Amino acid sequence: MLEGLDAMGFSKPTPIQEMVIPLILQGKDVIATAQTGTGKTAAYLLPVLNNISHNAIPHTSTLIIAPTRELAQQIDQAFQGFAYFTHASSIAVYGGSDGTVFDREKKALQEGTSVVIATPGRLFSHMNMGNARFNQLDCLILDEADKMLDMGFYDDIIRIISFLPAKRQNLLFSATMPPKMRELARRIMSAPAEVNIAMSKPAEGILQGAYLLYDNQKTTLLKSLLDKKNLTSVLIFASTKSGVKALERELKSLNLSAKAIHSDLSQEERENVLLSFRNRNTQILVATDILSRGIDIDSIGLVVNYDVPGDAEDYVHRVGRTARAESTGVALTFINEHDQQRFAQIETLIDRTIPKLAMPQDLGTGPLWNPKEFRTYNYRNKSSGRGKNKRK
């Protein structure tokens, strides 16, 4: 394990690792609330791997459930790095793959692997078919648990847990703690220890700013920003899949190195897009919130919220893609006249007024900052993830 830590460049623990690892090693159930980019993945992987590497465990010891395939892959890659010099093995199980991948997952689950990292839907399919064996499971980990509940996975998670042994360690990691999360914790955990690290606050190293503008000024401003900054890695968030596709086309028409990632792409295409961005062959990645908690790429210099996110918490996760691991970065948000109240709610959440930056003179003026003029009614049901944002 120490060789693996050294090879991956880990020299000292982050605050959440320092607080959580001893609790997990003591065998306690743990609820850990922490913002993105604080090192929570290693906080649970290292004690789990420590247990596996010190014992010849012949069965699947740990099940990790994550909301998206990107996060499942990220966790799997981290585990493989930490476990490189040990006998521990892992497999990532997620949807959207072809039949060959499903068969490979089936074989690994049937033969047994130390750690299974899975998305809820795909895992439940395997469990229904009798492929997964968790009768001797030692530890269940729910990562980005609030996101899973927000996406409507509560019932799937409960069904999966019904197949697991009652005696096990439970670890729940989340960025926020809504009532539905408390209900889940009460249902599955026993006297959990709680750790709270800087909930819902962007990292200190993020330089945040916002522009007040109209929709028809967004792309021109974006091009102006990209022309002025010599950036090799830019992540742009749009609110919808159609918006992501349209923005990719616009950026390419401006001869910018841009690619989009969305649910219409096959798994292989998604992985190739991420690899190209990670290797700096693609300068700009355009995505929806599917990536706000599922991408771990160093040195993203600029995050742009092309659209204001629908939920204040999502802002924290979006901008958290930059300034990771105590580095620095810039996060800019484009605010049209209709999204001002929503952005004001974000400022309330993070307890900070974000500077409103002056528009370049050649782009004209944008709307004045007056969040009370346009009232945004949010009927979204956060516990189920269903609903629509409506405005008057």
TISE-867917 format. One record per residue (C-alpha): residue number from 1; residue in one letter; z, x, y. Coordinates in nm, 2 decimals, m for minus. Example, Ala and Ser with C-alpha at 12.3 -4.5 7.8 and 13.67 -1.06 7.14 Angstrom:
<nodes>
NODE   resi   resn        w        u        v
NODE      1      a     0.78     1.23    m0.45
NODE      2      s     0.71     1.37    m0.11
</nodes>
This chain:
<nodes>
NODE   resi   resn        w        u        v
NODE      1      m     0.00     0.00     0.00
NODE      2      l     0.09     0.28     0.24
NODE      3      e    m0.25     0.45     0.17
NODE      4      g    m0.42     0.12     0.25
NODE      5      l    m0.23     0.07     0.57
NODE      6      d    m0.32     0.43     0.68
NODE      7      a    m0.68     0.38     0.59
NODE      8      m    m0.70     0.06     0.80
NODE      9      g    m0.53     0.23     1.10
NODE     10      f    m0.20     0.04     1.09
NODE     11      s     0.08     0.25     1.24
NODE     12      k     0.34     0.01     1.38
NODE     13      p     0.41    m0.36     1.33
NODE     14      t     0.34    m0.63     1.59
NODE     15      p     0.63    m0.85     1.70
NODE     16      i     0.54    m1.13     1.45
NODE     17      q     0.50    m0.88     1.17
NODE     18      e     0.84    m0.73     1.25
NODE     19      m     1.01    m1.07     1.25
NODE     20      v     0.83    m1.24     0.96
NODE     21      i     0.78    m0.97     0.69
NODE     22      p     1.16    m0.93     0.62
NODE     23      l     1.20    m1.31     0.58
NODE     24      i     0.91    m1.33     0.34
NODE     25      l     1.04    m1.04     0.14
NODE     26      q     1.37    m1.22     0.11
NODE     27      g     1.18    m1.51    m0.06
NODE     28      k     1.25    m1.76     0.22
NODE     29      d     1.02    m2.04     0.33
NODE     30      v     0.89    m1.96     0.67
NODE     31      i     0.73    m2.15     0.96
NODE     32      a     0.57    m1.91     1.20
NODE     33      t     0.42    m2.02     1.53
NODE     34      a     0.21    m1.76     1.70
NODE     35      q    m0.10    m1.74     1.92
NODE     36      t    m0.42    m1.59     1.79
NODE     37      g    m0.46    m1.21     1.79
NODE     38      t    m0.09    m1.14     1.73
NODE     39      g    m0.14    m0.99     1.38
NODE     40      k    m0.02    m1.29     1.17
NODE     41      t    m0.27    m1.23     0.89
NODE     42      a    m0.11    m0.89     0.80
NODE     43      a     0.23    m1.06     0.86
NODE     44      y     0.19    m1.26     0.54
NODE     45      l    m0.06    m1.05     0.34
NODE     46      l     0.15    m0.73     0.34
NODE     47      p     0.47    m0.88     0.18
NODE     48      v     0.26    m1.08    m0.06
NODE     49      l     0.07    m0.77    m0.16
NODE     50      n     0.40    m0.57    m0.18
NODE     51      n     0.53    m0.82    m0.45
NODE     52      i     0.20    m0.81    m0.64
NODE     53      s     0.17    m0.43    m0.63
NODE     54      h     0.52    m0.37    m0.75
NODE     55      n     0.49    m0.61    m1.04
NODE     56      a     0.24    m0.65    m1.32
NODE     57      i     0.17    m1.02    m1.24
NODE     58      p    m0.09    m1.15    m1.49
NODE     59      h    m0.14    m1.49    m1.31
NODE     60      t    m0.26    m1.61    m0.97
NODE     61      s     0.04    m1.53    m0.76
NODE     62      t    m0.06    m1.66    m0.42
NODE     63      l    m0.28    m1.94    m0.28
NODE     64      i    m0.39    m1.91     0.09
NODE     65      i    m0.55    m2.22     0.24
NODE     66      a    m0.75    m2.18     0.57
NODE     67      p    m0.96    m2.44     0.77
NODE     68      t    m1.29    m2.26     0.79
NODE     69      r    m1.51    m2.03     0.57
NODE     70      e    m1.51    m1.77     0.85
NODE     71      l    m1.13    m1.75     0.85
NODE     72      a    m1.12    m1.74     0.47
NODE     73      q    m1.37    m1.45     0.46
NODE     74      q    m1.17    m1.27     0.73
NODE     75      i    m0.85    m1.30     0.53
NODE     76      d    m1.02    m1.19     0.21
NODE     77      q    m1.17    m0.88     0.38
NODE     78      a    m0.83    m0.79     0.52
NODE     79      f    m0.66    m0.83     0.18
NODE     80      q    m0.92    m0.62     0.01
NODE     81      g    m0.86    m0.34     0.27
NODE     82      f    m0.48    m0.35     0.23
NODE     83      a    m0.51    m0.37    m0.15
NODE     84      y    m0.78    m0.11    m0.20
NODE     85      f    m0.54     0.14    m0.37
NODE     86      t    m0.35    m0.12    m0.57
NODE     87      h    m0.44    m0.33    m0.88
NODE     88      a    m0.44    m0.65    m0.68
NODE     89      s    m0.75    m0.87    m0.66
NODE     90      s    m0.87    m1.16    m0.45
NODE     91      i    m1.14    m1.41    m0.41
NODE     92      a    m1.25    m1.63    m0.12
NODE     93      v    m1.35    m1.99    m0.21
NODE     94      y    m1.53    m2.19     0.05
NODE     95      g    m1.81    m2.45     0.08
NODE     96      g    m2.17    m2.43     0.18
NODE     97      s    m2.28    m2.18    m0.08
NODE     98      d    m2.54    m2.20    m0.35
NODE     99      g    m2.48    m2.27    m0.72
NODE    100      t    m2.46    m1.90    m0.81
NODE    101      v    m2.17    m1.85    m0.57
NODE    102      f    m1.99    m2.16    m0.71
NODE    103      d    m2.03    m2.03    m1.06
NODE    104      r    m1.89    m1.69    m0.95
NODE    105      e    m1.59    m1.87    m0.79
NODE    106      k    m1.54    m2.07    m1.11
NODE    107      k    m1.54    m1.76    m1.33
NODE    108      a    m1.29    m1.58    m1.11
NODE    109      l    m1.06    m1.88    m1.09
NODE    110      q    m1.07    m1.93    m1.47
NODE    111      e    m1.02    m1.56    m1.55
NODE    112      g    m0.74    m1.53    m1.29
NODE    113      t    m0.71    m1.33    m0.97
NODE    114      s    m0.40    m1.21    m0.78
NODE    115      v    m0.48    m1.41    m0.46
NODE    116      v    m0.70    m1.71    m0.39
NODE    117      i    m0.81    m1.77    m0.03
NODE    118      a    m0.98    m2.11     0.00
NODE    119      t    m1.09    m2.39     0.23
NODE    120      p    m0.94    m2.73     0.13
NODE    121      g    m1.25    m2.92     0.03
NODE    122      r    m1.40    m2.65    m0.18
NODE    123      l    m1.07    m2.57    m0.36
NODE    124      f    m1.01    m2.94    m0.43
NODE    125      s    m1.36    m2.96    m0.60
NODE    126      h    m1.27    m2.67    m0.83
NODE    127      m    m0.93    m2.82    m0.91
NODE    128      n    m1.08    m3.16    m0.99
NODE    129      m    m1.31    m2.98    m1.24
NODE    130      g    m1.02    m2.79    m1.40
NODE    131      n    m1.14    m2.45    m1.28
NODE    132      a    m0.83    m2.34    m1.09
NODE    133      r    m0.50    m2.24    m1.26
NODE    134      f    m0.20    m2.24    m1.04
NODE    135      n     0.07    m2.34    m1.29
NODE    136      q     0.26    m2.01    m1.22
NODE    137      l     0.19    m1.98    m0.85
NODE    138      d     0.46    m1.79    m0.66
NODE    139      c     0.36    m1.85    m0.30
NODE    140      l     0.16    m2.10    m0.10
NODE    141      i     0.03    m2.00     0.25
NODE    142      l    m0.12    m2.25     0.50
NODE    143      d    m0.30    m2.05     0.78
NODE    144      e    m0.40    m2.22     1.10
NODE    145      a    m0.22    m2.53     0.97
NODE    146      d    m0.25    m2.72     1.29
NODE    147      k    m0.63    m2.67     1.29
NODE    148      m    m0.65    m2.80     0.93
NODE    149      l    m0.46    m3.12     1.03
NODE    150      d    m0.67    m3.15     1.34
NODE    151      m    m0.98    m3.14     1.12
NODE    152      g    m0.84    m3.42     0.90
NODE    153      f    m0.74    m3.22     0.59
NODE    154      y    m0.38    m3.35     0.56
NODE    155      d    m0.45    m3.57     0.26
NODE    156      d    m0.65    m3.29     0.09
NODE    157      i    m0.37    m3.05     0.14
NODE    158      i    m0.11    m3.29    m0.01
NODE    159      r    m0.34    m3.35    m0.31
NODE    160      i    m0.38    m2.98    m0.37
NODE    161      i     0.00    m2.93    m0.34
NODE    162      s     0.05    m3.20    m0.61
NODE    163      f    m0.12    m2.96    m0.86
NODE    164      l     0.12    m2.67    m0.78
NODE    165      p     0.46    m2.59    m0.93
NODE    166      a     0.75    m2.73    m0.74
NODE    167      k     0.93    m2.39    m0.74
NODE    168      r     0.74    m2.16    m0.51
NODE    169      q     0.76    m1.99    m0.17
NODE    170      n     0.59    m2.18     0.12
NODE    171      l     0.46    m2.00     0.43
NODE    172      l     0.32    m2.20     0.72
NODE    173      f     0.14    m2.03     1.01
NODE    174      s     0.02    m2.22     1.31
NODE    175      a    m0.06    m2.18     1.68
NODE    176      t     0.11    m2.51     1.77
NODE    177      m     0.36    m2.74     1.62
NODE    178      p     0.25    m3.11     1.66
NODE    179      p     0.45    m3.39     1.50
NODE    180      k     0.22    m3.41     1.20
NODE    181      m     0.29    m3.04     1.13
NODE    182      r     0.66    m3.11     1.13
NODE    183      e     0.61    m3.39     0.88
NODE    184      l     0.41    m3.16     0.65
NODE    185      a     0.68    m2.89     0.67
NODE    186      r     0.96    m3.14     0.59
NODE    187      r     0.75    m3.26     0.29
NODE    188      i     0.68    m2.93     0.13
NODE    189      m     0.94    m2.67     0.25
NODE    190      s     1.30    m2.60     0.17
NODE    191      a     1.53    m2.49     0.46
NODE    192      p     1.25    m2.29     0.62
NODE    193      a     1.32    m2.00     0.86
NODE    194      e     1.14    m2.05     1.19
NODE    195      v     0.97    m1.78     1.40
NODE    196      n     0.81    m1.86     1.74
NODE    197      i     0.60    m1.59     1.91
NODE    198      a     0.45    m1.67     2.26
NODE    199      m     0.32    m2.01     2.16
NODE    200      s     0.01    m2.13     2.35
NODE    201      k    m0.02    m1.84     2.59
NODE    202      p    m0.32    m1.62     2.62
NODE    203      a    m0.26    m1.25     2.56
NODE    204      e    m0.16    m1.05     2.87
NODE    205      g    m0.46    m0.82     2.85
NODE    206      i    m0.71    m1.11     2.92
NODE    207      l    m0.84    m1.12     3.27
NODE    208      q    m0.91    m1.50     3.32
NODE    209      g    m1.13    m1.66     3.58
NODE    210      a    m1.33    m1.98     3.64
NODE    211      y    m1.63    m2.10     3.83
NODE    212      l    m1.67    m2.45     3.98
NODE    213      l    m2.03    m2.55     3.94
NODE    214      y    m2.28    m2.82     3.83
NODE    215      d    m2.44    m2.82     3.49
NODE    216      n    m2.78    m2.72     3.62
NODE    217      q    m2.62    m2.40     3.76
NODE    218      k    m2.46    m2.28     3.44
NODE    219      t    m2.74    m2.09     3.27
NODE    220      t    m2.84    m1.92     3.60
NODE    221      l    m2.49    m1.81     3.66
NODE    222      l    m2.46    m1.69     3.30
NODE    223      k    m2.77    m1.48     3.33
NODE    224      s    m2.64    m1.33     3.66
NODE    225      l    m2.31    m1.23     3.50
NODE    226      l    m2.48    m1.07     3.20
NODE    227      d    m2.72    m0.88     3.42
NODE    228      k    m2.44    m0.74     3.63
NODE    229      k    m2.21    m0.64     3.35
NODE    230      n    m2.31    m0.37     3.10
NODE    231      l    m2.16    m0.56     2.80
NODE    232      t    m2.25    m0.50     2.44
NODE    233      s    m2.05    m0.79     2.30
NODE    234      v    m2.03    m1.14     2.45
NODE    235      l    m1.90    m1.45     2.28
NODE    236      i    m2.01    m1.79     2.44
NODE    237      f    m1.85    m2.12     2.34
NODE    238      a    m2.03    m2.45     2.38
NODE    239      s    m1.88    m2.79     2.29
NODE    240      t    m2.15    m2.92     2.06
NODE    241      k    m2.39    m2.80     1.79
NODE    242      s    m2.69    m2.93     1.99
NODE    243      g    m2.55    m2.75     2.30
NODE    244      v    m2.52    m2.42     2.10
NODE    245      k    m2.88    m2.45     1.98
NODE    246      a    m3.01    m2.53     2.33
NODE    247      l    m2.82    m2.24     2.49
NODE    248      e    m2.95    m2.00     2.22
NODE    249      r    m3.31    m2.10     2.31
NODE    250      e    m3.25    m2.06     2.68
NODE    251      l    m3.10    m1.71     2.64
NODE    252      k    m3.38    m1.59     2.42
NODE    253      s    m3.63    m1.72     2.67
NODE    254      l    m3.46    m1.49     2.92
NODE    255      n    m3.52    m1.20     2.68
NODE    256      l    m3.15    m1.17     2.60
NODE    257      s    m3.03    m1.06     2.26
NODE    258      a    m2.86    m1.38     2.15
NODE    259      k    m2.80    m1.56     1.82
NODE    260      a    m2.62    m1.89     1.75
NODE    261      i    m2.39    m1.98     1.46
NODE    262      h    m2.34    m2.35     1.36
NODE    263      s    m2.31    m2.57     1.06
NODE    264      d    m2.68    m2.62     1.01
NODE    265      l    m2.72    m2.26     0.90
NODE    266      s    m2.68    m2.16     0.53
NODE    267      q    m2.38    m1.95     0.44
NODE    268      e    m2.61    m1.64     0.40
NODE    269      e    m2.76    m1.70     0.75
NODE    270      r    m2.41    m1.74     0.91
NODE    271      e    m2.29    m1.42     0.75
NODE    272      n    m2.60    m1.23     0.87
NODE    273      v    m2.55    m1.36     1.22
NODE    274      l    m2.19    m1.25     1.22
NODE    275      l    m2.28    m0.91     1.07
NODE    276      s    m2.54    m0.85     1.34
NODE    277      f    m2.29    m0.93     1.61
NODE    278      r    m2.02    m0.72     1.45
NODE    279      n    m2.26    m0.42     1.42
NODE    280      r    m2.37    m0.47     1.79
NODE    281      n    m2.73    m0.54     1.69
NODE    282      t    m2.69    m0.87     1.86
NODE    283      q    m2.53    m0.87     2.21
NODE    284      i    m2.45    m1.24     2.25
NODE    285      l    m2.31    m1.48     2.00
NODE    286      v    m2.31    m1.86     2.08
NODE    287      a    m2.08    m2.08     1.89
NODE    288      t    m1.87    m2.40     1.88
NODE    289      d    m1.50    m2.40     1.82
NODE    290      i    m1.56    m2.34     1.45
NODE    291      l    m1.53    m1.97     1.54
NODE    292      s    m1.24    m2.00     1.79
NODE    293      r    m0.99    m1.92     1.51
NODE    294      g    m1.22    m1.77     1.25
NODE    295      i    m1.37    m1.45     1.38
NODE    296      d    m1.20    m1.11     1.40
NODE    297      i    m1.43    m0.86     1.58
NODE    298      d    m1.30    m0.57     1.79
NODE    299      s    m1.41    m0.50     2.14
NODE    300      i    m1.55    m0.84     2.25
NODE    301      g    m1.56    m0.76     2.62
NODE    302      l    m1.64    m1.11     2.75
NODE    303      v    m1.57    m1.46     2.63
NODE    304      v    m1.75    m1.74     2.83
NODE    305      n    m1.65    m2.10     2.80
NODE    306      y    m1.98    m2.25     2.88
NODE    307      d    m1.81    m2.59     2.84
NODE    308      v    m1.45    m2.66     2.90
NODE    309      p    m1.29    m2.71     2.56
NODE    310      g    m1.18    m3.07     2.46
NODE    311      d    m0.82    m2.97     2.38
NODE    312      a    m0.61    m2.74     2.59
NODE    313      e    m0.49    m2.55     2.28
NODE    314      d    m0.85    m2.46     2.20
NODE    315      y    m0.88    m2.27     2.52
NODE    316      v    m0.61    m2.03     2.40
NODE    317      h    m0.79    m1.97     2.08
NODE    318      r    m1.13    m1.93     2.25
NODE    319      v    m1.01    m1.67     2.50
NODE    320      g    m0.80    m1.51     2.23
NODE    321      r    m1.12    m1.37     2.08
NODE    322      t    m1.11    m1.10     2.34
NODE    323      a    m0.82    m0.86     2.42
NODE    324      r    m0.71    m0.85     2.06
NODE    325      a    m0.45    m0.61     1.93
NODE    326      e    m0.32    m0.53     2.28
NODE    327      s    m0.66    m0.44     2.42
NODE    328      t    m0.82    m0.59     2.74
NODE    329      g    m1.10    m0.83     2.80
NODE    330      v    m1.24    m1.09     3.03
NODE    331      a    m1.25    m1.47     2.98
NODE    332      l    m1.46    m1.69     3.22
NODE    333      t    m1.48    m2.07     3.22
NODE    334      f    m1.76    m2.29     3.37
NODE    335      i    m1.61    m2.61     3.51
NODE    336      n    m1.83    m2.89     3.62
NODE    337      e    m1.71    m3.18     3.84
NODE    338      h    m1.62    m3.40     3.54
NODE    339      d    m1.41    m3.14     3.35
NODE    340      q    m1.17    m3.05     3.63
NODE    341      q    m0.88    m3.26     3.52
NODE    342      r    m0.92    m3.12     3.16
NODE    343      f    m0.90    m2.77     3.30
NODE    344      a    m0.60    m2.86     3.50
NODE    345      q    m0.43    m2.96     3.18
NODE    346      i    m0.51    m2.62     3.03
NODE    347      e    m0.34    m2.45     3.33
NODE    348      t    m0.04    m2.67     3.27
NODE    349      l    m0.03    m2.57     2.91
NODE    350      i    m0.04    m2.20     2.97
NODE    351      d     0.18    m2.23     3.28
NODE    352      r    m0.07    m2.04     3.50
NODE    353      t    m0.32    m2.11     3.77
NODE    354      i    m0.65    m1.95     3.68
NODE    355      p    m0.84    m1.80     3.98
NODE    356      k    m1.14    m2.00     4.09
NODE    357      l    m1.41    m1.74     4.16
NODE    358      a    m1.68    m1.76     4.43
NODE    359      m    m2.03    m1.85     4.32
NODE    360      p    m2.30    m1.59     4.39
NODE    361      q    m2.46    m1.68     4.72
NODE    362      d    m2.81    m1.73     4.58
NODE    363      l    m2.69    m2.00     4.34
NODE    364      g    m2.56    m2.23     4.61
NODE    365      t    m2.22    m2.40     4.62
NODE    366      g    m2.05    m2.60     4.35
NODE    367      p    m1.81    m2.89     4.36
NODE    368      l    m1.47    m2.85     4.53
NODE    369      w    m1.16    m2.81     4.32
NODE    370      n    m1.02    m3.16     4.31
NODE    371      p    m0.90    m3.25     3.95
NODE    372      k    m0.76    m3.58     4.06
NODE    373      e    m1.09    m3.72     4.17
NODE    374      f    m1.24    m3.73     3.82
NODE    375      r    m0.99    m3.87     3.58
NODE    376      t    m1.05    m3.77     3.22
NODE    377      y    m0.93    m4.01     2.95
NODE    378      n    m0.87    m3.85     2.62
NODE    379      y    m0.84    m4.09     2.33
NODE    380      r    m0.85    m3.83     2.07
NODE    381      n    m0.61    m3.87     1.77
NODE    382      k    m0.49    m3.51     1.72
NODE    383      s    m0.33    m3.58     1.39
NODE    384      s    m0.65    m3.69     1.23
NODE    385      g    m0.91    m3.51     1.44
NODE    386      r    m1.10    m3.83     1.50
NODE    387      g    m1.19    m3.99     1.83
NODE    388      k    m1.39    m3.93     2.14
NODE    389      n    m1.34    m3.80     2.49
NODE    390      k    m1.43    m4.06     2.75
NODE    391      r    m1.45    m4.04     3.12
NODE    392      k    m1.44    m4.28     3.42
</nodes>
